[in-house]
Amino acid sequence: MTSLPGRGGVLLSAALTALTLLACGEGSGMIGVMRTDTTGTGSGQLQATVQVTSNAFTPSLVNLRSGGIVTWVWSDTTSQHNVTFNDPLLSSQTQSSGLHSVVFQSVGTFNYVCTVHAGTTGSIVVR
């Protein structure tokens, strides 16, 4: 497979990951676990990208529709980071580069942290 440079390659990779995860369905282990809507009404996006940088997730808040996918992209390749949810099936490994994608099927608020860097937090709100 030919590698695409820059942002186009990252977006294509995220899209292919999303299709793969959606095809896997409930058995993928990458499904949200909350069943109660704590977010009110409204709609969000079907896919989002979060940059993992030196001490932040950007954006730190993502509004997502049920069935949507979030892809975290490691932008800071000099330090180790992770995306850690209460549910280990949603969490990434600690790494310094790469991607991590999660499909959120259930509504709710999903908070996450980088356990390597105190204060690095984010939230996914699924409606």
N, C-alpha and C positions, 0 to 999 in steps of 0.2 A: 504494500500500500504506500503511495506517495505521501510524504509529509508536506502539509501546507504551512507556510510561514505565518507568523504573527497571529493577530486576533481571529482571522478567518479560520485558521486551523483549530484554535481553541473552541470557537463556536461550533464548528463542524463536529469536533470530538464530543462536545457537550450534547449536541443534538443526537449523535449516534448512541451515546450512553443513555440518553433519555429513552430513545426507542427500544433499546435493549432492555432497560429496566421495566418499561411499560409492558413489554412482551412477556416478561417473567411473571407479572402479576403478583398476587398475594404471597406466593412461595419464595419471593426474592429475598425476604428478610429485610427489606428496605422500606417498610411501611410504617407510617405513624401509628401510635398506639392510643392516643386520646380519643374519647368518644363524645365528650361534651363540648358544645360550641361555647367557648369563652370569649369570642371575638365580636359578637353582634352580627349585623348583616352587612352585605356589600360583597364586592367581588375583588379578586386580586388577579395577578398574572398567572399564566400557566407554566412559565419557566423563568428562572432567575439565576444570575451568576453572582457569587460573593467572592471577592478577592481576600485571600489570607495574606496579610502583610505583617510587618515586624511586630506591631502591638495592637492590631485592630482587624476586625472583620468589616469589609466595606461592600455594600451597606450593612449596617448592624441589624436592621429591621427589614424583613421581607414580608410583604402581603402576597399570599398565594392562594389560588383556587384549589379545591380538593382535586386530587389527581395530578397536581402540578409537580414539577421537579426543580430542585435547587442543586446547582453544581458549584462547589467551592474550588477555587483555582489558587494554588500556592504561588504567590508573586514574589515572596521573599525567600530566595533559595539559599540564603546564608544561615538561616536558623531553622530549628525544628519547631513544628506547630502541629496541633491536632484540632479536630472538631469533635467535642465530647458532649453527648446528650445523656439524659438519665437512662435511656434505653441503649445498651451497647450495640444493638443491631443497627442503629442509626449512626453510630460514631465512626470516625476515621481512625486510621493508625497515626502515630506520630511520625511525621515525615517532613522533608525540606523542599519537596517539589511534587508536582502531580495534580490530580483531580480527585474529588470525592463527590458523588451524586446520591441524592436521596429523593425518592418519590413519596409524597405525602398524600395518603388516601383519606385520612380522617381529619375532621375539623378540630381546631384547638390551637393553643399556643405552645410552641416547642422551643424552649430556651436551651442554649448551648454555650460552651466555654472552650477556651484553649487552656488545658491544664498545665501547660508549660509556662504561660504568661498570665499571671494573676491580673484580673480586671479586663481581660479580653473576652467579651461576651457578645452574644447575638440572639435574635429571636426570629422564628418563622411563625407567622400567624396565618393559619389555613382556615378559609371560610367556605 
